[in-house]
Amino acid sequence: MSAESSDSGGERRRFFGGLPGTGVWTAVGLSRAQFLAILGISIAAFCFVDGPFWSVGGSHLRRLTVSYAAIPLMILVVQARHRRLDIASLAAGSVVIGLIKLVVTALLVLSLSF
């Protein structure tokens, strides 16, 4: 069996490949690269604000505040760069990226706390 399959329209689609071209990022008005960059930067901010979270004890309030506040700011920068400010996309993107970041960072904290 080959790595490609054909559908009834005659198009050939790859069976295996990278991330799809459309997804949750298109629903919130971002490209895949923009979505993943904002998510990655916000996770990195959580991990390294005030030092690596795994070696610093105490409150995570500052790192949480900075990492979540950065999300809508980065979306605003992307929208301003493309000259298309949209409050609904800003809110939706902030919520979706914030929820994904919440799950990822919670898993990181739990996995490194044992």
N, C-alpha and C positions, 0 to 999 in steps of 0.2 A: 504494500500500500504506500502511495507516495505521500509526501508532506503537504501536498495541495489537493484540494477537492474542488470539484466544479458544481455549481448550482444550475438550475434549469435555465437561467438567463445567459449562460455561456461564459460568465465571469469566472475567473479563477481566483480563489481566495486561499490565503495561507492557512493551513491547519494550526500550525504553531507560529508564534510571533511575539512581538512586544505588546505593550499595552494598547488597547483599542484607541482609535483616533477620537472617539466621542465617549463621554461618560459623565459622571457627576460634575466634572470641571466645566463642561460645556453648558450644563444646566444653570450654573452660577455665573456664566459669562467670562470664564477664564480659559486660557489654553492649558493643555496638559502640563507643559513646562512651567507656566506661571503658577498653577495650582500646586504642583509638587515642590516648587521652590519656596513658596510661602509656607507650606506645611513644614518643610525641612528647616527653614530658618526659625520658625516658631518653636519647633522641637529643640533645636540647638540652643535657642535662647533659654528655654526651660532648663536644659542640661547644664549650662555654663554660666548663667548670671550669678554673681557672688560666689564663683568657684564651682567646681563639679559637684552636682547634687549628691553623689554617692559618698563624697568625703567630707561634706559640710553637714553638721547636725543642725537642729533647730527648725525654725519656721521656713516654709517655702513661699511665703506671701509675696515677697518681692519678685522672685523668679516667675511665679504664676501671673502676677500683674503685668510684668514686662512682656512675657511670651504671649499672653492673650491680647494685650493692647496693640501689639505689633501686627496682628492679623488684619484688622480693618484698615490700619494705616498703609500696609503694603498693598492691599486691594485698591485703596484710593490712589496710590501712586501708579499702579498699572492702569486704572481707568483714566486718570489724568493724562498719562502718556499717550493713550489712544484716543483722547478727547471724547470720551463717552462716559460721563458720570451718571450712574444709575443707582439710586438708593436701594431699590429692590435687590439688585445683583450684589450690592455691597453687603446688605443684611444677610441674604441667603449664603453668600460665600463665606462670610464671617462665621455663621452658625455651623455650616458643614465642615469647614476646616477646623473650627474650634472643637467640634464633637470628635472628629478623627484624632486630633491632637490629644484630647482628653483620654481616649482609649489607649493610644500609643504610650503616652507618658505614664499613665497609671500602670500599664504592663511593665514599663521600664523600672519604675519605682518598686513594684512588687517583686520583680525578678531579681533586683539587686539588693533587696532587703533581707533575703534569706541567707 
